[in-house]
Amino acid sequence: MMRKMLLLAGVVISMITISSCDEDTASIGKSLTDTADMFTMATDTFDLTSRSIIAEHILSRSAYSYLGRIKDPETSAYITEDYMTQFSTLENNNESVFYDKEDIISREGGEVVADSCAIVIVVNSFTGDSLAAMKLTAYELDKPVEEGKKYYTDFDPEKEGYIRADGIKQNLVYSIINLQLSDSVRNIYQTSSGQYYSITIPLKKQYKDKDGKEYKNYGTYLMRKFFEHPDYYKNFYTFIHNICPGFYIKTTDGLGLMTEIVDTRLITYYRIMKDGKETNFKTEFHGTEEVLQTTRITNNKMVIDALAANDEWTYLKTPAGIFTEVTLPVDDIKKGHENDTITSAKVVFHKMNDKSELTDKLLKDPTNLLMVHRDSLESFFDNHNIPNNTSSYLATLSTKYNSYTYTNISGIINLMYNNKEKGGANYTTEHPNWNKVVLVPVKTTMTSTSSGGTISAVNHEMSITSTRLIGGAKNQHEPIKISIIYNKTH
């Protein structure tokens, strides 16, 4: 009998899988029955309701940092992004941070010096005009932004008193493509994983540390401090607390470019004697996701509020913009099926396709869309969770069908229903979001495995994206539907 049940379930699942995103599972038929096994597969569909909700701030943690200012063609509002980064050293590798002192030939008065020093911003991708003239300011921090706290996208290191008053304040006018350079050297930075555009902030001015001691430049400070206190370089914690708390990179002028930054590098250049020859050498400290980074996002709140108030559709808008909240009709789905098992619950969210050419060029649609319980939204990101296909799910944009499809969210429906049944008479009053989920644009990090790749991290999407979904209280299109398949018991 068990073999027959498995075979029948396999037939139904196969039929679900081959149905297109636009097909209604009701076409499978109202029931598939095996009287010998005494159970029935039944189907039904239900309408969903949705609305836009404002994401005033989100957890500022991502594999990428963001920098720039761009005008949203959808709203004509400005979006500005700045970021703070710390720099890391290899754990317990302090003995080899800088080359052997006796082999360094960059010297003045017998003391080692850096020929130059710079912060190099490695750009993964950009939105907007590659020739746009932008201006940034790099501020040296007075103290490290401490670990163990939650930092959101409205965190401002300047207002919070992290900037060193008499520290480095380096301005730079830049563009992604510098036409004054030849093609072979035009803002290209070579890493182990390939070539990237880059933005170089020179730190070549004389530098004075907090003790009032002066150095030729910031790189010289880093070198001499290393040879005085190599233990300060043994890990990132001792480094940020004793040597370099980090830098705040702020957009101070310009419009038309937003960059996604994969790495920020603090580089000291000097010369060594190697194999009897003078050789250029460099030491790099990296500002990657292994150390604390925060991105600050400035949006036009009035514009965001106005968009979210529209109830003829719903929005997905990043960064730190608008999410879509969906109410699942859990009571209706379970009515008359209290003892039945929900084996499938499929829902498709369709995009509205009426972007202008300019809007479509600058405002890409979100690629990955997380569905998570409304009350678990913050904890999902705080706890570094990944979708488990039970209480959280991930959908990817289908460009063919212009939609996001969740093939089976039965787990969260069962979870909501069971929580309500156990919660008592006042449960829905005490938990008004008990049957609500939120759709959140996210960026995923993949880890390669022998069988392909797995998701290792999910963070808020902080690049500029926007799309409208069919839905809202005054939806003029077909309602959002969820298609249910039950395993009925007799």
FIKOLZA-618646 format. One record per residue (C-alpha): residue number from 1; x, y, z. Coordinates in steps of 0.25 Angstrom, whole numbers, plus 5000, padded with zeros to 4 digits. Layout:
N
k, x, y, z
NUM, X, Y, Z
...
***
This chain:
490
k, x, y, z
1, 5000, 5000, 5000
2, 5011, 5010, 5003
3, 5017, 5007, 4989
4, 5004, 5011, 4983
5, 5003, 5024, 4992
6, 5017, 5028, 4988
7, 5014, 5025, 4973
8, 5001, 5034, 4973
9, 5008, 5045, 4981
10, 5019, 5045, 4970
11, 5009, 5046, 4959
12, 5003, 5058, 4965
13, 5017, 5065, 4968
14, 5021, 5062, 4954
15, 5008, 5069, 4949
16, 5011, 5081, 4958
17, 5025, 5082, 4953
18, 5022, 5082, 4938
19, 5011, 5093, 4939
20, 5016, 5106, 4935
21, 5016, 5119, 4943
22, 5003, 5124, 4937
23, 4996, 5111, 4938
24, 4985, 5109, 4949
25, 4987, 5096, 4957
26, 4972, 5095, 4957
27, 4973, 5089, 4943
28, 4979, 5076, 4949
29, 4965, 5072, 4953
30, 4957, 5073, 4966
31, 4962, 5060, 4971
32, 4971, 5048, 4969
33, 4966, 5036, 4977
34, 4971, 5023, 4980
35, 4960, 5016, 4987
36, 4969, 5004, 4991
37, 4978, 5014, 4999
38, 4966, 5022, 5005
39, 4972, 5036, 5002
40, 4969, 5047, 4992
41, 4977, 5058, 4986
42, 4968, 5071, 4985
43, 4971, 5084, 4979
44, 4966, 5098, 4982
45, 4970, 5113, 4979
46, 4969, 5125, 4988
47, 4971, 5140, 4986
48, 4983, 5147, 4994
49, 4983, 5162, 4998
50, 4996, 5170, 4998
51, 5001, 5184, 5001
52, 5014, 5192, 5001
53, 5021, 5195, 5014
54, 5033, 5204, 5016
55, 5046, 5199, 5020
56, 5051, 5212, 5027
57, 5064, 5205, 5030
58, 5070, 5191, 5029
59, 5082, 5184, 5035
60, 5095, 5189, 5029
61, 5102, 5176, 5026
62, 5105, 5172, 5012
63, 5116, 5165, 5004
64, 5117, 5178, 4997
65, 5118, 5193, 5000
66, 5112, 5204, 4992
67, 5116, 5218, 4988
68, 5110, 5229, 4980
69, 5098, 5238, 4977
70, 5088, 5236, 4966
71, 5074, 5242, 4962
72, 5063, 5232, 4962
73, 5056, 5233, 4949
74, 5044, 5227, 4954
75, 5042, 5238, 4965
76, 5053, 5249, 4962
77, 5057, 5247, 4976
78, 5072, 5246, 4980
79, 5078, 5233, 4986
80, 5092, 5235, 4993
81, 5100, 5224, 4998
82, 5113, 5225, 5007
83, 5121, 5214, 5014
84, 5130, 5211, 5026
85, 5140, 5200, 5025
86, 5151, 5194, 5035
87, 5163, 5187, 5030
88, 5168, 5173, 5033
89, 5181, 5166, 5035
90, 5183, 5151, 5034
91, 5181, 5144, 5048
92, 5194, 5142, 5055
93, 5202, 5145, 5043
94, 5208, 5158, 5048
95, 5222, 5154, 5046
96, 5220, 5155, 5030
97, 5211, 5167, 5029
98, 5223, 5176, 5024
99, 5235, 5171, 5017
100, 5248, 5168, 5025
101, 5253, 5182, 5030
102, 5267, 5180, 5026
103, 5263, 5177, 5012
104, 5254, 5190, 5011
105, 5262, 5201, 5003
106, 5251, 5211, 5003
107, 5258, 5220, 5014
108, 5260, 5234, 5019
109, 5270, 5237, 5030
110, 5272, 5223, 5031
111, 5258, 5220, 5035
112, 5248, 5212, 5026
113, 5238, 5220, 5019
114, 5227, 5217, 5009
115, 5228, 5223, 4995
116, 5213, 5225, 4995
117, 5200, 5220, 5001
118, 5186, 5219, 4996
119, 5172, 5214, 4998
120, 5168, 5206, 4986
121, 5153, 5204, 4984
122, 5150, 5192, 4976
123, 5137, 5193, 4968
124, 5129, 5181, 4965
125, 5118, 5188, 4957
126, 5112, 5201, 4955
127, 5099, 5208, 4951
128, 5098, 5221, 4943
129, 5108, 5229, 4935
130, 5122, 5223, 4935
131, 5127, 5237, 4931
132, 5120, 5245, 4942
133, 5129, 5254, 4951
134, 5127, 5250, 4965
135, 5134, 5255, 4978
136, 5137, 5247, 4991
137, 5143, 5250, 5004
138, 5151, 5239, 5012
139, 5151, 5242, 5027
140, 5160, 5235, 5037
141, 5152, 5229, 5048
142, 5156, 5233, 5063
143, 5152, 5220, 5068
144, 5146, 5207, 5063
145, 5132, 5204, 5061
146, 5130, 5193, 5070
147, 5126, 5179, 5067
148, 5114, 5173, 5075
149, 5104, 5183, 5071
150, 5094, 5185, 5060
151, 5096, 5196, 5050
152, 5085, 5200, 5041
153, 5086, 5208, 5028
154, 5083, 5221, 5035
155, 5096, 5220, 5044
156, 5104, 5232, 5041
157, 5118, 5231, 5047
158, 5119, 5247, 5046
159, 5107, 5249, 5055
160, 5111, 5238, 5064
161, 5125, 5244, 5067
162, 5134, 5234, 5060
163, 5142, 5244, 5051
164, 5156, 5248, 5056
165, 5155, 5263, 5057
166, 5170, 5265, 5053
167, 5171, 5253, 5045
168, 5172, 5250, 5030
169, 5161, 5257, 5021
170, 5165, 5254, 5007
171, 5156, 5259, 4996
172, 5156, 5252, 4982
173, 5148, 5256, 4969
174, 5147, 5243, 4961
175, 5139, 5235, 4950
176, 5138, 5221, 4947
177, 5145, 5223, 4933
178, 5156, 5233, 4933
179, 5158, 5238, 4919
180, 5171, 5244, 4922
181, 5177, 5231, 4924
182, 5181, 5221, 4913
183, 5172, 5208, 4911
184, 5183, 5199, 4917
185, 5183, 5207, 4930
186, 5169, 5213, 4931
187, 5165, 5211, 4945
188, 5167, 5196, 4944
189, 5171, 5188, 4957
190, 5176, 5173, 4956
191, 5172, 5164, 4967
192, 5173, 5149, 4968
193, 5159, 5147, 4963
194, 5160, 5156, 4951
195, 5160, 5171, 4946
196, 5151, 5182, 4952
197, 5149, 5196, 4951
198, 5155, 5204, 4963
199, 5156, 5217, 4970
200, 5169, 5221, 4976
201, 5170, 5231, 4988
202, 5184, 5235, 4990
203, 5189, 5237, 5004
204, 5202, 5243, 5001
205, 5201, 5256, 5010
206, 5209, 5257, 5023
207, 5202, 5249, 5034
208, 5202, 5252, 5049
209, 5197, 5241, 5059
210, 5189, 5244, 5072
211, 5202, 5245, 5080
212, 5207, 5257, 5071
213, 5218, 5249, 5064
214, 5219, 5252, 5049
215, 5222, 5243, 5037
216, 5225, 5245, 5023
217, 5211, 5239, 5019
218, 5201, 5229, 5025
219, 5208, 5217, 5019
220, 5221, 5221, 5027
221, 5212, 5222, 5039
222, 5207, 5208, 5037
223, 5221, 5202, 5034
224, 5228, 5209, 5046
225, 5217, 5205, 5055
226, 5219, 5190, 5051
227, 5233, 5190, 5054
228, 5231, 5196, 5067
229, 5219, 5188, 5071
230, 5217, 5175, 5062
231, 5207, 5170, 5072
232, 5197, 5181, 5068
233, 5196, 5174, 5055
234, 5194, 5160, 5060
235, 5179, 5161, 5056
236, 5168, 5171, 5052
237, 5164, 5174, 5066
238, 5178, 5178, 5071
239, 5180, 5186, 5057
240, 5167, 5194, 5058
241, 5169, 5197, 5073
242, 5183, 5201, 5072
243, 5187, 5205, 5058
244, 5175, 5208, 5048
245, 5161, 5209, 5053
246, 5156, 5210, 5039
247, 5151, 5220, 5029
248, 5138, 5226, 5025
249, 5136, 5228, 5010
250, 5126, 5239, 5008
251, 5119, 5244, 4995
252, 5121, 5259, 4996
253, 5117, 5264, 4982
254, 5113, 5259, 4968
255, 5101, 5252, 4962
256, 5099, 5240, 4952
257, 5107, 5229, 4958
258, 5105, 5218, 4968
259, 5116, 5207, 4970
260, 5116, 5194, 4976
261, 5129, 5191, 4984
262, 5134, 5177, 4985
263, 5147, 5181, 4993
264, 5154, 5193, 4999
265, 5169, 5192, 5000
266, 5179, 5200, 5009
267, 5192, 5199, 5001
268, 5206, 5203, 5005
269, 5216, 5204, 4994
270, 5231, 5203, 4996
271, 5244, 5197, 4990
272, 5252, 5185, 4994
273, 5265, 5178, 4990
274, 5261, 5164, 4985
275, 5271, 5154, 4979
276, 5281, 5166, 4977
277, 5271, 5175, 4970
278, 5263, 5186, 4974
279, 5248, 5182, 4974
280, 5235, 5190, 4976
281, 5227, 5184, 4987
282, 5213, 5186, 4994
283, 5206, 5182, 5006
284, 5191, 5182, 5006
285, 5180, 5182, 5017
286, 5166, 5178, 5012
287, 5153, 5183, 5016
288, 5144, 5172, 5012
289, 5132, 5165, 5019
290, 5141, 5158, 5029
291, 5142, 5172, 5036
292, 5131, 5181, 5040
293, 5126, 5190, 5028
294, 5114, 5199, 5029
295, 5106, 5205, 5017
296, 5099, 5218, 5020
297, 5087, 5221, 5011
298, 5079, 5234, 5009
299, 5066, 5233, 5002
300, 5055, 5244, 5000
301, 5045, 5240, 5011
302, 5034, 5248, 5006
303, 5035, 5241, 4992
304, 5036, 5227, 4998
305, 5024, 5230, 5007
306, 5016, 5234, 4995
307, 5019, 5222, 4986
308, 5016, 5213, 4998
309, 5002, 5219, 4999
310, 4998, 5216, 4985
311, 4988, 5204, 4986
312, 4986, 5200, 4972
313, 4999, 5192, 4972
314, 5011, 5189, 4982
315, 5025, 5192, 4981
316, 5039, 5185, 4982
317, 5049, 5197, 4983
318, 5063, 5197, 4988
319, 5072, 5201, 4995
320, 5064, 5203, 5008
321, 5051, 5206, 5001
322, 5039, 5198, 5000
323, 5035, 5183, 5002
324, 5022, 5176, 4999
325, 5014, 5170, 5010
326, 5005, 5158, 5007
327, 4993, 5153, 5015
328, 4991, 5138, 5014
329, 4977, 5133, 5015
330, 4981, 5122, 5025
331, 4967, 5121, 5031
332, 4960, 5119, 5018
333, 4971, 5109, 5013
334, 4969, 5100, 5025
335, 4954, 5102, 5026
336, 4948, 5088, 5024
337, 4962, 5082, 5023
338, 4966, 5083, 5038
339, 4971, 5068, 5038
340, 4976, 5068, 5023
341, 4990, 5070, 5019
342, 4994, 5082, 5010
343, 5004, 5076, 5000
344, 5006, 5088, 4991
345, 5003, 5103, 4992
346, 5008, 5110, 4979
347, 5007, 5125, 4978
348, 5012, 5134, 4966
349, 5015, 5149, 4968
350, 5014, 5156, 4954
351, 5021, 5169, 4950
352, 5015, 5180, 4944
353, 5022, 5183, 4931
354, 5021, 5198, 4928
355, 5034, 5204, 4931
356, 5040, 5215, 4922
357, 5053, 5212, 4914
358, 5061, 5221, 4924
359, 5055, 5215, 4936
360, 5057, 5201, 4931
361, 5072, 5204, 4928
362, 5075, 5210, 4942
363, 5065, 5203, 4951
364, 5067, 5188, 4949
365, 5057, 5178, 4955
366, 5061, 5171, 4967
367, 5067, 5157, 4964
368, 5064, 5150, 4977
369, 5052, 5151, 4985
370, 5052, 5146, 5000
371, 5038, 5142, 5006
372, 5039, 5142, 5021
373, 5029, 5143, 5032
374, 5025, 5157, 5036
375, 5029, 5156, 5050
376, 5042, 5149, 5047
377, 5047, 5159, 5037
378, 5058, 5166, 5045
379, 5062, 5153, 5053
380, 5064, 5146, 5039
381, 5075, 5156, 5036
382, 5080, 5158, 5050
383, 5083, 5143, 5051
384, 5089, 5141, 5038
385, 5078, 5132, 5034
386, 5077, 5125, 5020
387, 5064, 5121, 5014
388, 5059, 5107, 5019
389, 5047, 5105, 5010
390, 5039, 5103, 5023
391, 5037, 5117, 5029
392, 5045, 5125, 5018
393, 5046, 5124, 5003
394, 5054, 5129, 4992
395, 5049, 5132, 4978
396, 5057, 5137, 4965
397, 5051, 5146, 4955
398, 5047, 5139, 4942
399, 5049, 5148, 4931
400, 5041, 5139, 4922
401, 5028, 5140, 4930
402, 5031, 5154, 4937
403, 5028, 5147, 4951
404, 5034, 5142, 4964
405, 5029, 5128, 4967
406, 5028, 5120, 4980
407, 5025, 5106, 4976
408, 5022, 5101, 4990
409, 5020, 5110, 5003
410, 5011, 5099, 5010
411, 5021, 5099, 5021
412, 5019, 5113, 5026
413, 5004, 5112, 5024
414, 5004, 5099, 5033
415, 5013, 5107, 5043
416, 5004, 5119, 5044
417, 4991, 5110, 5046
418, 4998, 5101, 5056
419, 5003, 5114, 5064
420, 4989, 5119, 5064
421, 4982, 5106, 5069
422, 4992, 5106, 5080
423, 4992, 5120, 5083
424, 4978, 5121, 5089
425, 4966, 5130, 5087
426, 4974, 5143, 5088
427, 4985, 5139, 5079
428, 4981, 5147, 5066
429, 4979, 5159, 5075
430, 4993, 5158, 5081
431, 4999, 5154, 5068
432, 4993, 5163, 5057
433, 5003, 5159, 5047
434, 5001, 5144, 5050
435, 4997, 5141, 5035
436, 5006, 5151, 5028
437, 5019, 5149, 5020
438, 5028, 5160, 5014
439, 5034, 5160, 5000
440, 5049, 5165, 5002
441, 5059, 5167, 4990
442, 5072, 5161, 4995
443, 5086, 5158, 4990
444, 5091, 5144, 4992
445, 5105, 5139, 4993
446, 5108, 5125, 4988
447, 5118, 5115, 4992
448, 5124, 5105, 4982
449, 5122, 5090, 4985
450, 5125, 5078, 4978
451, 5111, 5077, 4974
452, 5110, 5091, 4969
453, 5107, 5102, 4979
454, 5099, 5105, 4991
455, 5094, 5118, 4998
456, 5104, 5122, 5009
457, 5098, 5136, 5012
458, 5086, 5145, 5009
459, 5086, 5160, 5011
460, 5077, 5172, 5008
461, 5079, 5177, 4993
462, 5086, 5190, 4994
463, 5087, 5193, 4980
464, 5077, 5201, 4972
465, 5065, 5193, 4968
466, 5050, 5195, 4966
467, 5038, 5188, 4961
468, 5023, 5188, 4963
469, 5015, 5176, 4966
470, 5001, 5173, 4963
471, 4993, 5174, 4976
472, 4989, 5185, 4985
473, 4975, 5188, 4991
474, 4970, 5194, 4978
475, 4977, 5184, 4969
476, 4971, 5186, 4955
477, 4977, 5172, 4950
478, 4974, 5158, 4953
479, 4975, 5155, 4968
480, 4988, 5148, 4973
481, 4984, 5134, 4975
482, 4990, 5123, 4983
483, 4988, 5108, 4978
484, 4986, 5098, 4988
485, 4987, 5083, 4987
486, 4982, 5075, 4999
487, 4984, 5060, 5003
488, 4970, 5057, 5009
489, 4968, 5047, 5019
490, 4955, 5039, 5021
***
